[in-house]
Amino acid sequence: MDLQILGSGGSMTIPRPLCDCAVCSKARKKGGKYKRNNASFFIKDKNILIDCGEDIADSLNRNNISKVDNLFITHWHPDHTFGLRVLLESGYNFRTPGADKIIEVYIPKKVFEDLKAKFPVIDHLLNFQKTGNLHLIEDGDELEFDDLAIEAVGYNGAGSDHYAYLIKENNKRVLYAPCDTIDFNTYEKILNLDLLIHECGMFFDHKTEIKFPNLINRLRANRPAKTIFTHIEEVELRLYGESFKKAKKDYSDLKFDFAFDGMKIKI
């Protein structure tokens, strides 16, 4: 598998607009690995994109990606879906008018219900511009793309409003679970992973987000061959940036790393 993390940031991109903290100032000055767009993931040899936040155009352009054939959505939140207009409208011909290009869009049923309520323009994109072909999926559904398969994994089984995706090819298994995994109740059933790409979690107490030490306990229980932490928030780096370095020393029995935008992965 030829994989790439296009965006490794959280709900707020880095640099955060209008912020002059040290983290955001460095990101503006140096760019590169210091700049983090909303979380998104690309399977290069199949042109499959997972999630498209508000800055998806920049993520695709800076990584020289010129083709997306299939799009999977994990949940409705803006930093994972509100780039749908830019992405799907890129295939619309305003002169004709009509669709020059259609992207196959895979969205879990409950996620699509939430998305329609929060982002009603999706109806215009799918049913007027017709630049996306919608496929409603559910927990356990497996989509095949030649020798590669993607299985939808609901955090709470069927009817979940948050999903991960299990990617399988040539006996290799990669799980992409970028956000809100505190409620990922089926996680313990997913074993023998060659790679886990998982949200970073929080280094401070937060009622609705998983804490980093609890995440470490998950890794010790499941023992993926390797883990990459993504969805890294600006506030985490600003307040607890040194904790990232310390974590690798404190948990040296586990093989993990922290994602950056453009990170290339071969499995």
C-alpha positions in Angstrom: 0.0 0.0 0.0 1.2 3.5 -0.9 -0.4 5.8 1.7 -0.1 9.5 2.6 -1.3 11.7 5.4 -2.4 14.9 3.7 -3.5 16.7 6.8 -2.4 15.9 10.4 -4.1 18.8 12.2 -7.2 18.9 14.3 -10.3 21.1 14.3 -8.2 24.2 14.1 -5.5 24.3 11.4 -1.9 25.3 12.3 -1.3 28.2 12.0 -4.6 29.1 13.6 -6.0 32.3 11.9 -5.4 35.5 13.9 -3.1 33.7 16.4 0.4 35.0 17.2 1.4 32.3 19.6 4.9 30.7 19.2 3.5 27.6 17.4 1.4 29.5 14.9 4.1 32.1 14.3 6.7 29.4 13.6 4.2 27.6 11.2 3.7 30.8 9.2 7.4 31.5 9.0 8.7 28.0 8.2 5.7 26.1 6.7 6.5 22.5 5.8 6.1 20.1 8.7 5.2 23.0 11.1 2.0 23.6 9.1 -1.0 21.3 9.8 -4.2 21.1 7.8 -7.4 19.3 8.8 -7.0 15.6 9.1 -7.2 13.7 5.7 -5.7 10.6 4.3 -4.9 9.3 0.8 -4.5 5.9 -0.7 -2.3 6.8 -3.6 -2.4 3.8 -5.9 -6.3 3.8 -5.8 -6.9 7.6 -5.7 -9.0 7.1 -2.5 -9.4 10.1 -0.1 -10.7 9.8 3.4 -12.2 13.0 4.8 -12.1 16.5 3.3 -12.0 19.4 5.7 -12.3 23.0 4.8 -8.7 23.2 3.6 -8.8 20.1 1.4 -7.9 22.1 -1.7 -4.6 23.2 -0.2 -3.9 19.7 1.1 -4.4 18.2 -2.4 -2.5 20.9 -4.2 0.6 21.0 -2.0 0.9 17.2 -2.4 0.4 17.4 -6.2 -2.7 15.1 -6.2 -4.6 15.6 -9.4 -7.2 12.8 -9.2 -9.6 11.6 -6.5 -11.9 8.8 -7.7 -13.4 7.7 -4.3 -14.1 9.6 -1.1 -14.9 8.1 2.3 -16.2 10.1 5.3 -15.7 9.2 8.9 -18.1 11.7 10.6 -19.9 14.9 9.8 -17.7 17.5 11.7 -16.6 20.5 9.6 -12.9 19.7 9.8 -13.7 16.4 8.1 -16.5 17.3 5.6 -16.9 21.0 4.9 -14.4 20.8 2.0 -17.0 18.7 0.1 -18.1 21.8 -1.8 -14.6 22.6 -3.0 -13.8 19.0 -3.8 -17.0 18.0 -5.6 -17.5 21.4 -7.3 -14.0 21.0 -8.9 -15.7 18.5 -11.2 -18.5 20.9 -12.3 -18.4 22.7 -15.7 -20.1 26.0 -15.2 -20.1 26.7 -19.0 -22.0 23.5 -20.0 -23.4 23.4 -17.3 -22.9 19.8 -16.0 -20.5 17.4 -14.4 -17.2 16.8 -16.1 -16.0 14.5 -13.3 -17.9 12.4 -10.8 -16.4 11.2 -7.5 -17.8 8.1 -5.8 -18.8 9.2 -2.3 -19.1 6.6 0.5 -20.8 7.9 3.7 -22.3 5.8 6.6 -26.1 6.2 6.8 -26.2 7.9 10.2 -23.3 10.2 9.3 -25.1 11.2 6.1 -28.2 12.1 8.1 -26.1 14.3 10.4 -24.3 15.9 7.5 -27.5 16.8 5.6 -28.7 18.6 8.7 -25.5 20.5 9.3 -24.3 21.0 5.7 -27.4 21.2 3.4 -25.4 22.2 0.4 -24.6 18.5 0.0 -28.0 18.0 -1.6 -27.1 20.7 -4.3 -23.8 19.0 -5.0 -25.2 15.5 -5.3 -28.5 16.1 -7.0 -28.1 19.3 -9.0 -24.5 19.5 -10.0 -24.3 15.7 -9.8 -20.5 15.7 -9.2 -20.8 13.1 -6.6 -22.3 9.6 -6.7 -23.5 8.7 -3.2 -23.2 5.3 -1.6 -24.7 4.8 1.8 -22.8 2.3 3.8 -23.0 0.7 7.2 -20.8 -1.0 9.8 -19.2 -4.2 8.4 -19.7 -3.2 4.7 -16.6 -3.9 2.7 -15.9 -2.1 -0.6 -13.4 -3.7 -3.0 -11.1 -1.7 -5.3 -9.3 -4.4 -7.3 -6.9 -6.1 -4.8 -7.6 -3.6 -2.0 -10.7 -3.7 0.3 -12.0 -1.0 2.7 -14.2 -2.1 5.6 -16.5 0.4 7.4 -16.0 0.1 11.2 -18.7 1.9 13.3 -17.4 3.0 16.7 -20.6 1.4 18.2 -21.5 -1.0 15.5 -24.5 -0.5 13.2 -26.0 3.0 13.3 -22.8 4.7 14.5 -22.3 8.4 13.9 -18.4 8.0 13.9 -16.5 5.5 11.8 -13.0 4.2 11.2 -11.9 2.4 8.1 -10.0 -0.9 7.9 -7.9 -1.0 4.8 -6.8 -4.5 3.6 -4.4 -5.5 0.8 -2.1 -8.5 0.4 -2.6 -9.7 4.0 -1.7 -6.2 5.3 -4.1 -4.4 7.6 -4.3 -0.6 8.3 -6.9 1.1 10.5 -7.6 4.8 10.0 -9.4 6.2 13.1 -8.7 10.0 13.1 -11.1 11.5 15.6 -13.4 11.2 18.6 -12.2 7.7 19.5 -13.2 8.0 23.2 -16.4 6.3 22.2 -14.8 3.7 19.9 -16.3 0.7 21.7 -15.5 -1.9 19.1 -11.8 -1.1 19.0 -10.7 -4.1 21.0 -12.0 -6.5 18.3 -9.6 -5.1 15.8 -6.3 -7.1 16.1 -3.3 -7.9 14.0 -2.8 -4.5 12.6 0.3 -3.7 10.5 -0.4 0.0 11.1 -2.8 2.0 13.2 -3.4 5.7 12.3 -5.2 7.1 15.3 -6.0 10.5 16.8 -3.4 11.8 19.1 -5.6 12.3 22.1 -5.2 14.9 24.8 -2.4 15.5 27.2 -4.8 17.3 29.6 -8.1 16.4 31.1 -11.0 16.7 28.6 -14.5 15.3 29.1 -15.2 14.4 25.5 -11.7 13.5 24.2 -9.5 10.5 24.9 -6.5 11.2 27.1 -3.1 10.1 25.8 -2.3 7.7 28.6 -5.7 5.9 28.0 -4.7 5.7 24.4 -1.4 4.1 25.3 -3.4 1.5 27.3 -5.3 0.7 24.1 -2.1 0.2 22.2 -0.7 -2.1 24.8 -3.9 -4.2 24.7 -4.0 -4.5 20.9 -0.3 -4.2 20.0 -0.4 -2.9 16.4 2.9 -3.3 14.7 3.2 0.4 14.4 1.1 3.5 15.3 1.0 7.0 13.8 -0.8 9.7 15.8 -2.7 12.3 13.8 -5.3 15.0 14.4 -2.9 17.0 16.4 -4.4 20.1 17.9 -2.8 23.6 18.0 -3.6 23.9 21.7 -1.8 20.6 22.4 1.4 21.8 20.7 1.2 25.2 22.3 0.7 24.0 25.8 2.2 20.5 25.8 4.6 20.3 22.8 7.4 18.9 25.0 5.1 16.1 26.1 5.3 14.7 22.5 9.1 14.2 22.9 8.7 12.9 26.4 6.1 10.3 25.4 8.5 8.5 23.1 10.8 8.0 26.0 8.1 7.1 28.6 6.5 4.5 26.3 9.6 3.2 24.5 8.1 -0.3 24.5 5.6 0.8 21.9 6.4 1.7 18.3 4.7 5.0 17.5 5.3 8.3 15.8 3.5 11.6 15.3 2.2 12.5 11.9 3.0 15.5 9.8 1.3 16.9 6.6 2.5 15.1 3.5 3.9 12.1 5.5 4.3 9.1 3.1 3.8 5.6 4.3 4.5 2.3 2.6 3.0 -1.0 3.9 
